[in-house]
Structures are given as structure tokens and as C-alpha cells.
Amino acid sequence: MAHVQQQILEGVQAALAAAGTDAGARVFLDRLDPLQPNELPALLVEEAPAGETVVPNTVNGLEQRAYTVLVTAVVSHRTEYGAQARELGLQVEKVLGIPAFAVPKAGRARIVASRMTLAGEGDRAMAAREQAWQFTYFTRRGAPDIAS
């Protein structure tokens, strides 16, 4: 089984791709290549710079972990680019923010920060709404592939 971090990333990607957002199936995991204008709108899913924190817990050998994932809603630069990026961000929140979202377990995802960014120029100008999502879970020492 994959590390819980990978399970979370893939679960977020799958949920967003299936949700029917304005990005449709254009939900990319760990993408390094720049987005092209014909690929927009899109959602990018990756580990946030904050990464994961681990708090050792001596109760039953469990470790509490908090893993931060960055979801970026990217739209093409048009007159209403800010509103479009915020709308796509809202759609993401409606998918990941519900208590029933079960990655890695139900109720373990919460948004902790968001911001707007602008990049590119001319026909490659893009607006993006970045959201940092934190996923909390427990694992047993030596078993980071099984969430409790």
C-alpha cells in the first residue's frame, strides 16, 4: 500500500476530477510542466511547502500527522479572471470541505489558507487561486501507509 501522503494526493485528485467542476477532468497531480492556455481552467494538486508534521504520541504507539496539500485553481487571464479563479476555488471547497469527504478518513480535511496569484503575459497570462488544505490522521510507528 502507498504512503498515506500519496493516498491523500490521489484521493484529492480523484474527487476533484469526478466532481464536475469547471476544470472537468483537468486535475493534475505533481505537475512540473507549465500549463498551456488550451488546458485551462485546471486544478493542480501537490504537496504544499509546509509538507507534513509528525507529533510522536506514546499512547498505543500512534503518531499524529498533519499533511498540507496545495490545490491551485488556474484560469486564463480575462476580464473576470479574479472572479473565475475564486469561483473555481469555491467549487474545490464544496468538494473537499464537506465533513463526509473521506480522505484519508471522513472529516479530516480543512482549508487553512488561500491566496490569489497572477502569472504570465499576453495569451499565456493566468490567474490562480491557491488553497492550502490540511489533512490530519494517525499512523502507528513503522506503518505510515495505514491511517487510523
C-alpha positions as a Markdown table, in Angstrom:
| # | Residue | x | y | z |
|---|---|---|---|---|
| 1 | Met | 0.0 | 0.0 | 0.0 |
| 2 | Ala | 1.2 | 3.6 | -0.7 |
| 3 | His | 2.2 | 6.0 | 2.0 |
| 4 | Val | -0.9 | 7.9 | 3.4 |
| 5 | Gln | 0.6 | 11.1 | 1.8 |
| 6 | Gln | 0.2 | 9.5 | -1.7 |
| 7 | Gln | -3.2 | 8.2 | -0.8 |
| 8 | Ile | -4.3 | 11.7 | 0.2 |
| 9 | Leu | -2.9 | 13.3 | -3.0 |
| 10 | Glu | -4.5 | 10.7 | -5.3 |
| 11 | Gly | -7.8 | 10.9 | -3.3 |
| 12 | Val | -8.0 | 14.7 | -3.7 |
| 13 | Gln | -7.2 | 14.4 | -7.4 |
| 14 | Ala | -9.8 | 11.7 | -8.0 |
| 15 | Ala | -12.5 | 13.5 | -6.0 |
| 16 | Leu | -11.9 | 16.8 | -7.9 |
| 17 | Ala | -11.8 | 15.1 | -11.3 |
| 18 | Ala | -15.1 | 13.4 | -10.6 |
| 19 | Ala | -16.8 | 16.4 | -9.0 |
| 20 | Gly | -17.8 | 18.2 | -12.3 |
| 21 | Thr | -16.0 | 21.4 | -11.5 |
| 22 | Asp | -15.3 | 23.9 | -14.3 |
| 23 | Ala | -11.9 | 22.2 | -14.6 |
| 24 | Gly | -13.6 | 19.0 | -15.6 |
| 25 | Ala | -11.0 | 16.1 | -15.8 |
| 26 | Arg | -8.1 | 18.6 | -16.0 |
| 27 | Val | -6.9 | 17.9 | -12.4 |
| 28 | Phe | -3.1 | 17.4 | -12.4 |
| 29 | Leu | -1.1 | 15.7 | -9.6 |
| 30 | Asp | 2.5 | 16.8 | -9.1 |
| 31 | Arg | 2.7 | 18.6 | -12.5 |
| 32 | Leu | 6.0 | 20.2 | -13.3 |
| 33 | Asp | 5.3 | 21.4 | -16.9 |
| 34 | Pro | 3.7 | 24.8 | -17.3 |
| 35 | Leu | 0.0 | 24.8 | -18.2 |
| 36 | Gln | -0.9 | 25.8 | -21.7 |
| 37 | Pro | -3.8 | 28.1 | -22.5 |
| 38 | Asn | -5.8 | 25.2 | -24.1 |
| 39 | Glu | -5.5 | 23.3 | -20.8 |
| 40 | Leu | -7.4 | 25.9 | -18.7 |
| 41 | Pro | -9.3 | 26.0 | -16.5 |
| 42 | Ala | -7.4 | 23.4 | -14.5 |
| 43 | Leu | -6.7 | 22.3 | -11.0 |
| 44 | Leu | -3.2 | 21.5 | -9.7 |
| 45 | Val | -2.7 | 19.2 | -6.7 |
| 46 | Glu | 0.7 | 18.9 | -4.9 |
| 47 | Glu | 2.3 | 18.8 | -1.5 |
| 48 | Ala | 2.5 | 22.2 | 0.0 |
| 49 | Pro | 5.9 | 23.7 | 1.0 |
| 50 | Ala | 4.8 | 23.2 | 4.7 |
| 51 | Gly | 4.8 | 19.4 | 3.9 |
| 52 | Glu | 3.9 | 17.2 | 6.9 |
| 53 | Thr | 4.4 | 17.5 | 10.6 |
| 54 | Val | 4.6 | 14.5 | 12.9 |
| 55 | Val | 3.8 | 14.6 | 16.6 |
| 56 | Pro | 5.0 | 11.4 | 18.3 |
| 57 | Asn | 2.4 | 10.1 | 20.7 |
| 58 | Thr | 3.1 | 7.4 | 23.2 |
| 59 | Val | -0.5 | 6.3 | 23.5 |
| 60 | Asn | -0.7 | 2.9 | 21.8 |
| 61 | Gly | 2.3 | 3.8 | 19.7 |
| 62 | Leu | 0.4 | 6.2 | 17.5 |
| 63 | Glu | 1.8 | 9.3 | 15.7 |
| 64 | Gln | -0.4 | 12.2 | 14.9 |
| 65 | Arg | 0.3 | 13.6 | 11.4 |
| 66 | Ala | -0.8 | 16.8 | 9.6 |
| 67 | Tyr | -0.2 | 16.8 | 5.9 |
| 68 | Thr | -0.6 | 20.0 | 3.9 |
| 69 | Val | -1.7 | 19.8 | 0.3 |
| 70 | Leu | -1.8 | 22.8 | -2.2 |
| 71 | Val | -4.8 | 22.9 | -4.6 |
| 72 | Thr | -4.4 | 25.6 | -7.2 |
| 73 | Ala | -7.4 | 26.6 | -9.4 |
| 74 | Val | -5.9 | 28.1 | -12.6 |
| 75 | Val | -7.9 | 30.1 | -15.2 |
| 76 | Ser | -6.9 | 32.1 | -18.3 |
| 77 | His | -6.5 | 35.8 | -17.9 |
| 78 | Arg | -9.7 | 37.5 | -19.0 |
| 79 | Thr | -11.7 | 40.5 | -17.7 |
| 80 | Glu | -13.2 | 38.5 | -14.9 |
| 81 | Tyr | -10.2 | 36.3 | -14.1 |
| 82 | Gly | -10.3 | 37.0 | -10.4 |
| 83 | Ala | -13.9 | 36.1 | -10.1 |
| 84 | Gln | -13.4 | 33.0 | -12.2 |
| 85 | Ala | -10.5 | 31.8 | -10.1 |
| 86 | Arg | -12.5 | 32.4 | -6.9 |
| 87 | Glu | -15.5 | 30.5 | -8.4 |
| 88 | Leu | -13.3 | 27.5 | -9.2 |
| 89 | Gly | -11.8 | 27.8 | -5.7 |
| 90 | Leu | -15.4 | 27.8 | -4.3 |
| 91 | Gln | -16.1 | 24.6 | -6.2 |
| 92 | Val | -13.0 | 23.0 | -4.7 |
| 93 | Glu | -14.1 | 24.0 | -1.2 |
| 94 | Lys | -17.5 | 22.4 | -1.8 |
| 95 | Val | -15.9 | 19.1 | -2.6 |
| 96 | Leu | -13.1 | 18.9 | -0.1 |
| 97 | Gly | -14.7 | 20.9 | 2.8 |
| 98 | Ile | -17.7 | 18.7 | 3.4 |
| 99 | Pro | -17.5 | 16.6 | 6.6 |
| 100 | Ala | -18.2 | 13.4 | 4.6 |
| 101 | Phe | -15.0 | 13.8 | 2.4 |
| 102 | Ala | -13.2 | 10.7 | 3.5 |
| 103 | Val | -9.5 | 11.1 | 2.5 |
| 104 | Pro | -7.8 | 9.7 | 4.5 |
| 105 | Lys | -10.9 | 9.5 | 6.8 |
| 106 | Ala | -14.1 | 11.4 | 7.0 |
| 107 | Gly | -13.9 | 14.9 | 8.5 |
| 108 | Arg | -10.1 | 15.1 | 8.4 |
| 109 | Ala | -9.6 | 17.8 | 5.7 |
| 110 | Arg | -9.8 | 21.5 | 6.4 |
| 111 | Ile | -8.7 | 24.6 | 4.4 |
| 112 | Val | -6.1 | 26.6 | 6.3 |
| 113 | Ala | -5.1 | 29.3 | 3.8 |
| 114 | Ser | -5.8 | 30.7 | 0.4 |
| 115 | Arg | -4.4 | 33.5 | -1.9 |
| 116 | Met | -4.6 | 34.8 | -5.4 |
| 117 | Thr | -1.6 | 34.8 | -7.8 |
| 118 | Leu | -1.1 | 36.2 | -11.3 |
| 119 | Ala | 1.5 | 34.9 | -13.8 |
| 120 | Gly | 2.5 | 35.1 | -17.4 |
| 121 | Glu | 1.7 | 37.7 | -20.0 |
| 122 | Gly | -0.3 | 38.1 | -23.2 |
| 123 | Asp | -2.1 | 34.9 | -24.3 |
| 124 | Arg | -0.3 | 33.0 | -21.6 |
| 125 | Ala | -1.5 | 35.2 | -18.7 |
| 126 | Met | -3.1 | 33.2 | -16.0 |
| 127 | Ala | -4.8 | 33.8 | -12.6 |
| 128 | Ala | -4.7 | 31.2 | -9.9 |
| 129 | Arg | -6.4 | 30.7 | -6.5 |
| 130 | Glu | -4.1 | 28.7 | -4.3 |
| 131 | Gln | -5.7 | 26.8 | -1.3 |
| 132 | Ala | -3.7 | 25.1 | 1.4 |
| 133 | Trp | -5.6 | 22.1 | 2.8 |
| 134 | Gln | -4.5 | 20.3 | 5.9 |
| 135 | Phe | -5.3 | 16.6 | 6.4 |
| 136 | Thr | -4.9 | 15.1 | 9.9 |
| 137 | Tyr | -4.5 | 11.4 | 10.6 |
| 138 | Phe | -2.8 | 8.9 | 12.9 |
| 139 | Thr | -0.4 | 6.1 | 12.0 |
| 140 | Arg | 1.5 | 3.6 | 14.0 |
| 141 | Arg | 5.2 | 3.9 | 14.1 |
| 142 | Gly | 6.7 | 2.0 | 11.2 |
| 143 | Ala | 3.4 | 1.8 | 9.3 |
| 144 | Pro | 3.0 | 5.2 | 7.5 |
| 145 | Asp | 0.8 | 3.5 | 4.9 |
| 146 | Ile | -2.1 | 2.8 | 7.2 |
| 147 | Ala | -4.2 | 5.7 | 8.6 |
| 148 | Ser | -6.1 | 5.4 | 11.8 |
